[in-house]
Amino acid sequence: MKRALTHHSWLKLISRRSHDTEGGFTLLELLVIVIMVGILAAIAGPGWLGYINKRRVTTTRDDVYQAMLQAQTKAQQRSTTYQVSFQETPDGVLQWATHQKGTTPSVWETADSGNVEIDTQCTGALNPIAPGGTDTIEFDFKGNVAEVGTLYFASEVDGPDNGDDDPTLSAIDFATLIGGLRKVKQQCV
């Protein structure tokens, strides 16, 4: 006949088993886990960094696009020429400001990341911060754009001015002289 284990007997049985075996991992098990984590990080890391760079460029493009729309709207509402001015800080950070033509901008908006640049390698690319070139994009009193072209943004992390090969490439296209703006992704038009 089987004897029933009492509460006290169970506790003795459990405590004996826990003292008989040692818990933990062997050095070989820990080494395998570290190697597996390293392989997964090596596979996922570059993809994640690429995603972050592309997101920074897209965010900057969207912010500049909103500044362009704001300048266009103010030009129409106030019947005067408005412009978006661009500059790079000495440490290479892209900045822009919306203001009336003939005035000096007092408030500059800054790209969230210092790793975004204006890419000039595509055909028809505008370069508003070229040395000796224009530093503005203007909208006349009707909201028409003064210069037709495309303003490209790219990540500096992938190398300067990569053109169509740059996976982070994103742009604002000034489609017509009447101020048609559209966003363009990953292509030189």
PyMOL commands that place a pseudoatom at each C-alpha (Angstrom):
pseudoatom trace, name=CA, resn=MET, resi=1, chain=A, elem=C, hetatm=0, pos=[0.000, 0.000, 0.000]
pseudoatom trace, name=CA, resn=LYS, resi=2, chain=A, elem=C, hetatm=0, pos=[1.268, 3.435, -0.907]
pseudoatom trace, name=CA, resn=ARG, resi=3, chain=A, elem=C, hetatm=0, pos=[1.867, 5.903, 1.782]
pseudoatom trace, name=CA, resn=ALA, resi=4, chain=A, elem=C, hetatm=0, pos=[0.521, 9.440, 1.296]
pseudoatom trace, name=CA, resn=LEU, resi=5, chain=A, elem=C, hetatm=0, pos=[3.031, 12.239, 1.578]
pseudoatom trace, name=CA, resn=THR, resi=6, chain=A, elem=C, hetatm=0, pos=[2.255, 14.805, 4.177]
pseudoatom trace, name=CA, resn=HIS, resi=7, chain=A, elem=C, hetatm=0, pos=[2.960, 18.488, 3.845]
pseudoatom trace, name=CA, resn=HIS, resi=8, chain=A, elem=C, hetatm=0, pos=[6.118, 18.091, 5.898]
pseudoatom trace, name=CA, resn=SER, resi=9, chain=A, elem=C, hetatm=0, pos=[7.297, 15.195, 3.703]
pseudoatom trace, name=CA, resn=TRP, resi=10, chain=A, elem=C, hetatm=0, pos=[6.870, 17.301, 0.522]
pseudoatom trace, name=CA, resn=LEU, resi=11, chain=A, elem=C, hetatm=0, pos=[8.937, 20.100, 1.954]
pseudoatom trace, name=CA, resn=LYS, resi=12, chain=A, elem=C, hetatm=0, pos=[11.735, 17.687, 2.871]
pseudoatom trace, name=CA, resn=LEU, resi=13, chain=A, elem=C, hetatm=0, pos=[11.643, 16.172, -0.614]
pseudoatom trace, name=CA, resn=ILE, resi=14, chain=A, elem=C, hetatm=0, pos=[11.753, 19.574, -2.324]
pseudoatom trace, name=CA, resn=SER, resi=15, chain=A, elem=C, hetatm=0, pos=[14.515, 20.929, -0.107]
pseudoatom trace, name=CA, resn=ARG, resi=16, chain=A, elem=C, hetatm=0, pos=[16.635, 17.784, -0.580]
pseudoatom trace, name=CA, resn=ARG, resi=17, chain=A, elem=C, hetatm=0, pos=[16.393, 18.049, -4.373]
pseudoatom trace, name=CA, resn=SER, resi=18, chain=A, elem=C, hetatm=0, pos=[17.327, 21.721, -4.395]
pseudoatom trace, name=CA, resn=HIS, resi=19, chain=A, elem=C, hetatm=0, pos=[20.441, 21.041, -2.309]
pseudoatom trace, name=CA, resn=ASP, resi=20, chain=A, elem=C, hetatm=0, pos=[21.509, 18.024, -4.378]
pseudoatom trace, name=CA, resn=THR, resi=21, chain=A, elem=C, hetatm=0, pos=[21.724, 19.944, -7.697]
pseudoatom trace, name=CA, resn=GLU, resi=22, chain=A, elem=C, hetatm=0, pos=[23.515, 23.162, -8.427]
pseudoatom trace, name=CA, resn=GLY, resi=23, chain=A, elem=C, hetatm=0, pos=[21.676, 25.775, -10.522]
pseudoatom trace, name=CA, resn=GLY, resi=24, chain=A, elem=C, hetatm=0, pos=[23.136, 28.066, -13.187]
pseudoatom trace, name=CA, resn=PHE, resi=25, chain=A, elem=C, hetatm=0, pos=[24.600, 27.896, -16.633]
pseudoatom trace, name=CA, resn=THR, resi=26, chain=A, elem=C, hetatm=0, pos=[27.797, 26.341, -17.805]
pseudoatom trace, name=CA, resn=LEU, resi=27, chain=A, elem=C, hetatm=0, pos=[30.459, 28.417, -19.493]
pseudoatom trace, name=CA, resn=LEU, resi=28, chain=A, elem=C, hetatm=0, pos=[29.663, 26.739, -22.815]
pseudoatom trace, name=CA, resn=GLU, resi=29, chain=A, elem=C, hetatm=0, pos=[25.960, 27.648, -22.564]
pseudoatom trace, name=CA, resn=LEU, resi=30, chain=A, elem=C, hetatm=0, pos=[26.797, 31.278, -21.799]
pseudoatom trace, name=CA, resn=LEU, resi=31, chain=A, elem=C, hetatm=0, pos=[29.261, 31.387, -24.718]
pseudoatom trace, name=CA, resn=VAL, resi=32, chain=A, elem=C, hetatm=0, pos=[26.628, 30.048, -27.143]
pseudoatom trace, name=CA, resn=ILE, resi=33, chain=A, elem=C, hetatm=0, pos=[24.095, 32.651, -25.963]
pseudoatom trace, name=CA, resn=VAL, resi=34, chain=A, elem=C, hetatm=0, pos=[26.599, 35.512, -26.314]
pseudoatom trace, name=CA, resn=ILE, resi=35, chain=A, elem=C, hetatm=0, pos=[27.518, 34.375, -29.844]
pseudoatom trace, name=CA, resn=MET, resi=36, chain=A, elem=C, hetatm=0, pos=[23.838, 34.105, -30.859]
pseudoatom trace, name=CA, resn=VAL, resi=37, chain=A, elem=C, hetatm=0, pos=[23.080, 37.602, -29.532]
pseudoatom trace, name=CA, resn=GLY, resi=38, chain=A, elem=C, hetatm=0, pos=[26.142, 38.955, -31.376]
pseudoatom trace, name=CA, resn=ILE, resi=39, chain=A, elem=C, hetatm=0, pos=[25.022, 37.395, -34.675]
pseudoatom trace, name=CA, resn=LEU, resi=40, chain=A, elem=C, hetatm=0, pos=[21.499, 38.792, -34.302]
pseudoatom trace, name=CA, resn=ALA, resi=41, chain=A, elem=C, hetatm=0, pos=[22.873, 42.265, -33.524]
pseudoatom trace, name=CA, resn=ALA, resi=42, chain=A, elem=C, hetatm=0, pos=[25.184, 42.110, -36.560]
pseudoatom trace, name=CA, resn=ILE, resi=43, chain=A, elem=C, hetatm=0, pos=[22.232, 41.242, -38.802]
pseudoatom trace, name=CA, resn=ALA, resi=44, chain=A, elem=C, hetatm=0, pos=[19.699, 43.718, -37.363]
pseudoatom trace, name=CA, resn=GLY, resi=45, chain=A, elem=C, hetatm=0, pos=[22.033, 46.637, -36.534]
pseudoatom trace, name=CA, resn=PRO, resi=46, chain=A, elem=C, hetatm=0, pos=[22.731, 48.008, -40.032]
pseudoatom trace, name=CA, resn=GLY, resi=47, chain=A, elem=C, hetatm=0, pos=[19.067, 47.749, -41.012]
pseudoatom trace, name=CA, resn=TRP, resi=48, chain=A, elem=C, hetatm=0, pos=[18.011, 49.653, -37.917]
pseudoatom trace, name=CA, resn=LEU, resi=49, chain=A, elem=C, hetatm=0, pos=[20.618, 52.378, -38.485]
pseudoatom trace, name=CA, resn=GLY, resi=50, chain=A, elem=C, hetatm=0, pos=[19.507, 52.693, -42.120]
pseudoatom trace, name=CA, resn=TYR, resi=51, chain=A, elem=C, hetatm=0, pos=[15.910, 53.078, -40.982]
pseudoatom trace, name=CA, resn=ILE, resi=52, chain=A, elem=C, hetatm=0, pos=[16.892, 55.780, -38.470]
pseudoatom trace, name=CA, resn=ASN, resi=53, chain=A, elem=C, hetatm=0, pos=[18.863, 57.720, -41.126]
pseudoatom trace, name=CA, resn=LYS, resi=54, chain=A, elem=C, hetatm=0, pos=[15.990, 57.511, -43.617]
pseudoatom trace, name=CA, resn=ARG, resi=55, chain=A, elem=C, hetatm=0, pos=[13.524, 58.672, -40.966]
pseudoatom trace, name=CA, resn=ARG, resi=56, chain=A, elem=C, hetatm=0, pos=[15.704, 61.694, -40.108]
pseudoatom trace, name=CA, resn=VAL, resi=57, chain=A, elem=C, hetatm=0, pos=[15.879, 62.704, -43.772]
pseudoatom trace, name=CA, resn=THR, resi=58, chain=A, elem=C, hetatm=0, pos=[12.132, 62.258, -44.261]
pseudoatom trace, name=CA, resn=THR, resi=59, chain=A, elem=C, hetatm=0, pos=[11.366, 64.274, -41.119]
pseudoatom trace, name=CA, resn=THR, resi=60, chain=A, elem=C, hetatm=0, pos=[13.632, 67.112, -42.283]
pseudoatom trace, name=CA, resn=ARG, resi=61, chain=A, elem=C, hetatm=0, pos=[12.049, 67.037, -45.745]
pseudoatom trace, name=CA, resn=ASP, resi=62, chain=A, elem=C, hetatm=0, pos=[8.563, 67.196, -44.214]
pseudoatom trace, name=CA, resn=ASP, resi=63, chain=A, elem=C, hetatm=0, pos=[9.556, 70.129, -41.970]
pseudoatom trace, name=CA, resn=VAL, resi=64, chain=A, elem=C, hetatm=0, pos=[11.016, 72.070, -44.924]
pseudoatom trace, name=CA, resn=TYR, resi=65, chain=A, elem=C, hetatm=0, pos=[7.915, 71.215, -46.985]
pseudoatom trace, name=CA, resn=GLN, resi=66, chain=A, elem=C, hetatm=0, pos=[5.721, 72.762, -44.277]
pseudoatom trace, name=CA, resn=ALA, resi=67, chain=A, elem=C, hetatm=0, pos=[7.960, 75.856, -44.265]
pseudoatom trace, name=CA, resn=MET, resi=68, chain=A, elem=C, hetatm=0, pos=[7.534, 76.092, -48.061]
pseudoatom trace, name=CA, resn=LEU, resi=69, chain=A, elem=C, hetatm=0, pos=[3.753, 75.860, -47.775]
pseudoatom trace, name=CA, resn=GLN, resi=70, chain=A, elem=C, hetatm=0, pos=[3.802, 78.477, -45.024]
pseudoatom trace, name=CA, resn=ALA, resi=71, chain=A, elem=C, hetatm=0, pos=[5.865, 80.870, -47.182]
pseudoatom trace, name=CA, resn=GLN, resi=72, chain=A, elem=C, hetatm=0, pos=[3.565, 80.290, -50.157]
pseudoatom trace, name=CA, resn=THR, resi=73, chain=A, elem=C, hetatm=0, pos=[0.446, 80.923, -48.082]
pseudoatom trace, name=CA, resn=LYS, resi=74, chain=A, elem=C, hetatm=0, pos=[1.846, 84.082, -46.466]
pseudoatom trace, name=CA, resn=ALA, resi=75, chain=A, elem=C, hetatm=0, pos=[2.884, 85.419, -49.888]
pseudoatom trace, name=CA, resn=GLN, resi=76, chain=A, elem=C, hetatm=0, pos=[-0.675, 84.998, -51.169]
pseudoatom trace, name=CA, resn=GLN, resi=77, chain=A, elem=C, hetatm=0, pos=[-2.343, 86.358, -48.035]
pseudoatom trace, name=CA, resn=ARG, resi=78, chain=A, elem=C, hetatm=0, pos=[-0.123, 89.437, -47.718]
pseudoatom trace, name=CA, resn=SER, resi=79, chain=A, elem=C, hetatm=0, pos=[0.384, 90.035, -51.466]
pseudoatom trace, name=CA, resn=THR, resi=80, chain=A, elem=C, hetatm=0, pos=[4.149, 90.253, -51.128]
pseudoatom trace, name=CA, resn=THR, resi=81, chain=A, elem=C, hetatm=0, pos=[7.150, 88.028, -51.861]
pseudoatom trace, name=CA, resn=TYR, resi=82, chain=A, elem=C, hetatm=0, pos=[8.034, 85.495, -49.180]
pseudoatom trace, name=CA, resn=GLN, resi=83, chain=A, elem=C, hetatm=0, pos=[10.992, 83.181, -49.167]
pseudoatom trace, name=CA, resn=VAL, resi=84, chain=A, elem=C, hetatm=0, pos=[12.532, 80.240, -47.390]
pseudoatom trace, name=CA, resn=SER, resi=85, chain=A, elem=C, hetatm=0, pos=[16.221, 80.824, -46.647]
pseudoatom trace, name=CA, resn=PHE, resi=86, chain=A, elem=C, hetatm=0, pos=[18.720, 78.041, -45.993]
pseudoatom trace, name=CA, resn=GLN, resi=87, chain=A, elem=C, hetatm=0, pos=[22.059, 77.937, -44.240]
pseudoatom trace, name=CA, resn=GLU, resi=88, chain=A, elem=C, hetatm=0, pos=[24.457, 75.479, -42.676]
pseudoatom trace, name=CA, resn=THR, resi=89, chain=A, elem=C, hetatm=0, pos=[25.891, 76.147, -39.252]
pseudoatom trace, name=CA, resn=PRO, resi=90, chain=A, elem=C, hetatm=0, pos=[29.697, 75.930, -38.887]
pseudoatom trace, name=CA, resn=ASP, resi=91, chain=A, elem=C, hetatm=0, pos=[29.281, 72.387, -37.565]
pseudoatom trace, name=CA, resn=GLY, resi=92, chain=A, elem=C, hetatm=0, pos=[27.268, 71.372, -40.666]
pseudoatom trace, name=CA, resn=VAL, resi=93, chain=A, elem=C, hetatm=0, pos=[23.694, 71.421, -39.329]
pseudoatom trace, name=CA, resn=LEU, resi=94, chain=A, elem=C, hetatm=0, pos=[21.035, 72.407, -41.885]
pseudoatom trace, name=CA, resn=GLN, resi=95, chain=A, elem=C, hetatm=0, pos=[18.776, 75.343, -40.951]
pseudoatom trace, name=CA, resn=TRP, resi=96, chain=A, elem=C, hetatm=0, pos=[15.934, 77.189, -42.696]
pseudoatom trace, name=CA, resn=ALA, resi=97, chain=A, elem=C, hetatm=0, pos=[13.720, 80.198, -42.042]
pseudoatom trace, name=CA, resn=THR, resi=98, chain=A, elem=C, hetatm=0, pos=[10.480, 81.552, -43.570]
pseudoatom trace, name=CA, resn=HIS, resi=99, chain=A, elem=C, hetatm=0, pos=[10.396, 85.336, -43.952]
pseudoatom trace, name=CA, resn=GLN, resi=100, chain=A, elem=C, hetatm=0, pos=[9.366, 88.254, -46.134]
pseudoatom trace, name=CA, resn=LYS, resi=101, chain=A, elem=C, hetatm=0, pos=[11.776, 89.173, -48.915]
pseudoatom trace, name=CA, resn=GLY, resi=102, chain=A, elem=C, hetatm=0, pos=[14.087, 92.000, -47.940]
pseudoatom trace, name=CA, resn=THR, resi=103, chain=A, elem=C, hetatm=0, pos=[14.031, 91.135, -44.238]
pseudoatom trace, name=CA, resn=THR, resi=104, chain=A, elem=C, hetatm=0, pos=[16.616, 89.234, -42.273]
pseudoatom trace, name=CA, resn=PRO, resi=105, chain=A, elem=C, hetatm=0, pos=[15.301, 86.040, -40.683]
pseudoatom trace, name=CA, resn=SER, resi=106, chain=A, elem=C, hetatm=0, pos=[15.359, 86.168, -36.917]
pseudoatom trace, name=CA, resn=VAL, resi=107, chain=A, elem=C, hetatm=0, pos=[14.191, 82.630, -36.148]
pseudoatom trace, name=CA, resn=TRP, resi=108, chain=A, elem=C, hetatm=0, pos=[15.891, 79.661, -37.785]
pseudoatom trace, name=CA, resn=GLU, resi=109, chain=A, elem=C, hetatm=0, pos=[14.500, 76.149, -37.640]
pseudoatom trace, name=CA, resn=THR, resi=110, chain=A, elem=C, hetatm=0, pos=[17.085, 73.415, -37.275]
pseudoatom trace, name=CA, resn=ALA, resi=111, chain=A, elem=C, hetatm=0, pos=[17.053, 69.879, -38.644]
pseudoatom trace, name=CA, resn=ASP, resi=112, chain=A, elem=C, hetatm=0, pos=[16.546, 67.334, -35.870]
pseudoatom trace, name=CA, resn=SER, resi=113, chain=A, elem=C, hetatm=0, pos=[19.802, 65.707, -36.824]
pseudoatom trace, name=CA, resn=GLY, resi=114, chain=A, elem=C, hetatm=0, pos=[23.086, 67.153, -38.005]
pseudoatom trace, name=CA, resn=ASN, resi=115, chain=A, elem=C, hetatm=0, pos=[23.326, 64.246, -40.418]
pseudoatom trace, name=CA, resn=VAL, resi=116, chain=A, elem=C, hetatm=0, pos=[20.983, 65.668, -43.094]
pseudoatom trace, name=CA, resn=GLU, resi=117, chain=A, elem=C, hetatm=0, pos=[22.304, 67.551, -46.100]
pseudoatom trace, name=CA, resn=ILE, resi=118, chain=A, elem=C, hetatm=0, pos=[20.986, 69.023, -49.326]
pseudoatom trace, name=CA, resn=ASP, resi=119, chain=A, elem=C, hetatm=0, pos=[22.006, 66.593, -52.094]
pseudoatom trace, name=CA, resn=THR, resi=120, chain=A, elem=C, hetatm=0, pos=[22.973, 68.225, -55.401]
pseudoatom trace, name=CA, resn=GLN, resi=121, chain=A, elem=C, hetatm=0, pos=[23.941, 65.198, -57.552]
pseudoatom trace, name=CA, resn=CYS, resi=122, chain=A, elem=C, hetatm=0, pos=[20.559, 64.693, -59.267]
pseudoatom trace, name=CA, resn=THR, resi=123, chain=A, elem=C, hetatm=0, pos=[19.634, 66.455, -62.507]
pseudoatom trace, name=CA, resn=GLY, resi=124, chain=A, elem=C, hetatm=0, pos=[17.605, 69.592, -61.809]
pseudoatom trace, name=CA, resn=ALA, resi=125, chain=A, elem=C, hetatm=0, pos=[18.634, 69.673, -58.158]
pseudoatom trace, name=CA, resn=LEU, resi=126, chain=A, elem=C, hetatm=0, pos=[18.410, 73.072, -56.514]
pseudoatom trace, name=CA, resn=ASN, resi=127, chain=A, elem=C, hetatm=0, pos=[21.295, 74.106, -54.314]
pseudoatom trace, name=CA, resn=PRO, resi=128, chain=A, elem=C, hetatm=0, pos=[20.123, 76.971, -52.115]
pseudoatom trace, name=CA, resn=ILE, resi=129, chain=A, elem=C, hetatm=0, pos=[23.263, 76.928, -49.972]
pseudoatom trace, name=CA, resn=ALA, resi=130, chain=A, elem=C, hetatm=0, pos=[25.886, 76.772, -52.747]
pseudoatom trace, name=CA, resn=PRO, resi=131, chain=A, elem=C, hetatm=0, pos=[28.810, 79.126, -52.280]
pseudoatom trace, name=CA, resn=GLY, resi=132, chain=A, elem=C, hetatm=0, pos=[28.043, 82.177, -54.363]
pseudoatom trace, name=CA, resn=GLY, resi=133, chain=A, elem=C, hetatm=0, pos=[24.590, 80.814, -55.218]
pseudoatom trace, name=CA, resn=THR, resi=134, chain=A, elem=C, hetatm=0, pos=[21.150, 81.725, -54.049]
pseudoatom trace, name=CA, resn=ASP, resi=135, chain=A, elem=C, hetatm=0, pos=[20.325, 80.919, -50.447]
pseudoatom trace, name=CA, resn=THR, resi=136, chain=A, elem=C, hetatm=0, pos=[16.570, 81.227, -50.825]
pseudoatom trace, name=CA, resn=ILE, resi=137, chain=A, elem=C, hetatm=0, pos=[13.547, 79.802, -52.573]
pseudoatom trace, name=CA, resn=GLU, resi=138, chain=A, elem=C, hetatm=0, pos=[11.064, 82.576, -53.303]
pseudoatom trace, name=CA, resn=PHE, resi=139, chain=A, elem=C, hetatm=0, pos=[7.297, 82.726, -53.720]
pseudoatom trace, name=CA, resn=ASP, resi=140, chain=A, elem=C, hetatm=0, pos=[5.840, 85.837, -55.380]
pseudoatom trace, name=CA, resn=PHE, resi=141, chain=A, elem=C, hetatm=0, pos=[2.681, 87.645, -54.258]
pseudoatom trace, name=CA, resn=LYS, resi=142, chain=A, elem=C, hetatm=0, pos=[0.521, 85.038, -56.061]
pseudoatom trace, name=CA, resn=GLY, resi=143, chain=A, elem=C, hetatm=0, pos=[2.327, 82.102, -54.429]
pseudoatom trace, name=CA, resn=ASN, resi=144, chain=A, elem=C, hetatm=0, pos=[4.230, 81.200, -57.595]
pseudoatom trace, name=CA, resn=VAL, resi=145, chain=A, elem=C, hetatm=0, pos=[7.698, 79.783, -57.167]
pseudoatom trace, name=CA, resn=ALA, resi=146, chain=A, elem=C, hetatm=0, pos=[10.532, 81.804, -58.713]
pseudoatom trace, name=CA, resn=GLU, resi=147, chain=A, elem=C, hetatm=0, pos=[12.689, 78.787, -59.679]
pseudoatom trace, name=CA, resn=VAL, resi=148, chain=A, elem=C, hetatm=0, pos=[11.543, 75.364, -60.908]
pseudoatom trace, name=CA, resn=GLY, resi=149, chain=A, elem=C, hetatm=0, pos=[13.553, 72.365, -59.773]
pseudoatom trace, name=CA, resn=THR, resi=150, chain=A, elem=C, hetatm=0, pos=[13.832, 69.816, -57.018]
pseudoatom trace, name=CA, resn=LEU, resi=151, chain=A, elem=C, hetatm=0, pos=[15.283, 70.192, -53.535]
pseudoatom trace, name=CA, resn=TYR, resi=152, chain=A, elem=C, hetatm=0, pos=[16.845, 66.867, -52.487]
pseudoatom trace, name=CA, resn=PHE, resi=153, chain=A, elem=C, hetatm=0, pos=[17.706, 65.789, -48.962]
pseudoatom trace, name=CA, resn=ALA, resi=154, chain=A, elem=C, hetatm=0, pos=[19.992, 62.897, -48.015]
pseudoatom trace, name=CA, resn=SER, resi=155, chain=A, elem=C, hetatm=0, pos=[21.871, 61.520, -45.045]
pseudoatom trace, name=CA, resn=GLU, resi=156, chain=A, elem=C, hetatm=0, pos=[25.480, 62.590, -44.636]
pseudoatom trace, name=CA, resn=VAL, resi=157, chain=A, elem=C, hetatm=0, pos=[26.175, 59.308, -42.850]
pseudoatom trace, name=CA, resn=ASP, resi=158, chain=A, elem=C, hetatm=0, pos=[26.011, 57.403, -46.153]
pseudoatom trace, name=CA, resn=GLY, resi=159, chain=A, elem=C, hetatm=0, pos=[28.572, 59.746, -47.711]
pseudoatom trace, name=CA, resn=PRO, resi=160, chain=A, elem=C, hetatm=0, pos=[28.283, 63.196, -49.237]
pseudoatom trace, name=CA, resn=ASP, resi=161, chain=A, elem=C, hetatm=0, pos=[26.187, 63.744, -52.363]
pseudoatom trace, name=CA, resn=ASN, resi=162, chain=A, elem=C, hetatm=0, pos=[25.367, 60.174, -53.373]
pseudoatom trace, name=CA, resn=GLY, resi=163, chain=A, elem=C, hetatm=0, pos=[22.642, 61.033, -55.895]
pseudoatom trace, name=CA, resn=ASP, resi=164, chain=A, elem=C, hetatm=0, pos=[20.193, 58.335, -56.967]
pseudoatom trace, name=CA, resn=ASP, resi=165, chain=A, elem=C, hetatm=0, pos=[22.182, 55.547, -55.263]
pseudoatom trace, name=CA, resn=ASP, resi=166, chain=A, elem=C, hetatm=0, pos=[21.432, 56.986, -51.826]
pseudoatom trace, name=CA, resn=PRO, resi=167, chain=A, elem=C, hetatm=0, pos=[18.693, 54.937, -50.098]
pseudoatom trace, name=CA, resn=THR, resi=168, chain=A, elem=C, hetatm=0, pos=[17.843, 57.886, -47.829]
pseudoatom trace, name=CA, resn=LEU, resi=169, chain=A, elem=C, hetatm=0, pos=[17.168, 60.278, -50.742]
pseudoatom trace, name=CA, resn=SER, resi=170, chain=A, elem=C, hetatm=0, pos=[13.962, 62.283, -50.339]
pseudoatom trace, name=CA, resn=ALA, resi=171, chain=A, elem=C, hetatm=0, pos=[12.890, 65.500, -52.075]
pseudoatom trace, name=CA, resn=ILE, resi=172, chain=A, elem=C, hetatm=0, pos=[10.497, 68.400, -52.596]
pseudoatom trace, name=CA, resn=ASP, resi=173, chain=A, elem=C, hetatm=0, pos=[9.679, 68.961, -56.253]
pseudoatom trace, name=CA, resn=PHE, resi=174, chain=A, elem=C, hetatm=0, pos=[8.605, 72.395, -57.497]
pseudoatom trace, name=CA, resn=ALA, resi=175, chain=A, elem=C, hetatm=0, pos=[6.494, 70.942, -60.281]
pseudoatom trace, name=CA, resn=THR, resi=176, chain=A, elem=C, hetatm=0, pos=[5.350, 74.140, -61.989]
pseudoatom trace, name=CA, resn=LEU, resi=177, chain=A, elem=C, hetatm=0, pos=[5.934, 77.863, -61.952]
pseudoatom trace, name=CA, resn=ILE, resi=178, chain=A, elem=C, hetatm=0, pos=[2.539, 78.344, -60.316]
pseudoatom trace, name=CA, resn=GLY, resi=179, chain=A, elem=C, hetatm=0, pos=[3.895, 76.915, -57.073]
pseudoatom trace, name=CA, resn=GLY, resi=180, chain=A, elem=C, hetatm=0, pos=[2.895, 73.261, -57.269]
pseudoatom trace, name=CA, resn=LEU, resi=181, chain=A, elem=C, hetatm=0, pos=[4.827, 71.429, -54.557]
pseudoatom trace, name=CA, resn=ARG, resi=182, chain=A, elem=C, hetatm=0, pos=[5.034, 67.675, -54.099]
pseudoatom trace, name=CA, resn=LYS, resi=183, chain=A, elem=C, hetatm=0, pos=[7.105, 65.255, -52.070]
pseudoatom trace, name=CA, resn=VAL, resi=184, chain=A, elem=C, hetatm=0, pos=[9.345, 62.798, -53.955]
pseudoatom trace, name=CA, resn=LYS, resi=185, chain=A, elem=C, hetatm=0, pos=[10.938, 59.672, -52.499]
pseudoatom trace, name=CA, resn=GLN, resi=186, chain=A, elem=C, hetatm=0, pos=[14.186, 57.937, -53.482]
pseudoatom trace, name=CA, resn=GLN, resi=187, chain=A, elem=C, hetatm=0, pos=[14.540, 59.019, -57.076]
pseudoatom trace, name=CA, resn=CYS, resi=188, chain=A, elem=C, hetatm=0, pos=[16.196, 61.644, -59.168]
pseudoatom trace, name=CA, resn=VAL, resi=189, chain=A, elem=C, hetatm=0, pos=[13.542, 63.180, -61.422]
for i in range(1, 189): cmd.bond("trace and resi %d" % i, "trace and resi %d" % (i + 1))
show_as sticks, trace
zoom trace
